[in-house]
Amino acid sequence: MDETSADSVTLDMLREARETVSRSPLGVINTPMIPWSQTTLPLSVSCNIQIKLENLQRTGSFKIRGVANQFARRPKGGRFVTMSAGNYGKSFAYASKHYGSQGKVVMPETAPESKSILIQSFGVEVERVPTSCLMNVVNRCVQDDNMTFLHSYDDLDLIAGHASLGMEVLEVLPEPDVVVVCCGGGGLLAGVAAAIKLSGCDKTRIYGVEPEGACTMYKSFTEKKPVGMDTKSIASGLAPPFAGRLPYELCQRYVEGIILVSDEEIKTAVSTLYRAGLVVEPSGSAAFAAIDNNKIPDMEEKNIVCILSGGNIGKDELANFPD
Ligand SMILES: Cc1ncc(COP(=O)(O)O)c(C=O)c1O
């Protein structure tokens, strides 16, 4: 991994990435942002909430934004390897097929078999290994097979691509009071926060939301350096073992704070969103859980943007959640 610093993320660079993402042959969508009131489901908090529907994004999550920028900036027909059991893997596989590149996804053997089948259906190789071996296998692919490693959250091009989401938010709501974003390794939060702050919204407060059992960015803020932990959460996309280095630097600069939610609160959020007619996966629902449980400071009467970051959930999983 290179040692790019937060200083290399400039407004010009994010604008250029935004152009790349919106013109991408991968068909990235400028997703709708709608007022919560449109769902007609009452909430206990009194503020104006707008929801950004990345669950309707191509491949079912925001990850395609960053992937579109990563692939656009690398040689066509390249040989790429990544490690992911979820949404990044799906977007990576979709892009590999489109660009005709040879792709490989190294996946923990604990991931559902259905994920491997889906990724393989795009013509991408999957290797399932014990979690403790993931990085060793990636390193082997880089050294022995001459593949290029694409990181799923700690990568400048990826973060710049994710920033397009923040720019779209500002086109609808030019100066939101608060923006709430789900956080795993921190790539999405870093990109959105950098886009909003570098665009001049000094007063906008941006919060990341993590599960209590996978709070690497929260711990990184406390320890003032990117740290790891043994993570466990129903929101598997929010549970990588480390906060990203570049995401951490950007979040420290542009993010107000990290809010924690329990797995129970996430499950209830998935159900509430479903009752509102929205299919959102646990990893995409944490930001909403923080709002719905009144965990964001000073929300009263404010304009709040809640990013619903992904919708990849099957009906079996949904059936396990409260009504
Ligand atoms: C739906 C969803 N939301 C949010 C995240 C967190 O993204 P990041 O790792 O960039 O923080 C992920 C990661 O996989 C995800 O799948």
The ligand as an SDF file (V2000), in Angstrom:
LIG
                    3D

 16 16  0  0  0  0  0  0  0  0999 V2000
  -23.5460   -1.4180    2.6270 C   0  0  0  0  0  0  0  0  0  0  0  0
  -22.2520   -0.9470    3.1630 C   0  0  0  0  0  0  0  0  0  0  0  0
  -22.2050    0.2140    3.8280 N   0  0  0  0  0  0  0  0  0  0  0  0
  -21.0540    0.6950    4.3350 C   0  0  0  0  0  0  0  0  0  0  0  0
  -19.8810   -0.0090    4.2220 C   0  0  0  0  0  0  0  0  0  0  0  0
  -18.6320    0.5520    4.8370 C   0  0  0  0  0  0  0  0  0  0  0  0
  -17.7450    1.0030    3.8750 O   0  0  0  0  0  0  0  0  0  0  0  0
  -16.2380    1.3600    4.2410 P   0  0  0  0  0  0  0  0  0  0  0  0
  -15.5190    0.0760    4.4760 O   0  0  0  0  0  0  0  0  0  0  0  0
  -15.7470    2.1230    3.0970 O   0  0  0  0  0  0  0  0  0  0  0  0
  -16.3110    2.1450    5.5170 O   0  0  0  0  0  0  0  0  0  0  0  0
  -19.8590   -1.2240    3.5300 C   0  0  0  0  0  0  0  0  0  0  0  0
  -18.6230   -1.9850    3.3460 C   0  0  0  0  0  0  0  0  0  0  0  0
  -18.5820   -3.0520    2.7960 O   0  0  0  0  0  0  0  0  0  0  0  0
  -21.0740   -1.7120    2.9900 C   0  0  0  0  0  0  0  0  0  0  0  0
  -21.1270   -2.8750    2.3300 O   0  0  0  0  0  0  0  0  0  0  0  0
  1  2  1  0
  2  3  1  0
  2 15  2  0
  3  4  2  0
  4  5  1  0
  5  6  1  0
  5 12  2  0
  6  7  1  0
  7  8  1  0
  8  9  2  0
  8 10  1  0
  8 11  1  0
 12 13  1  0
 12 15  1  0
 13 14  2  0
 15 16  1  0
M  END
$$$$
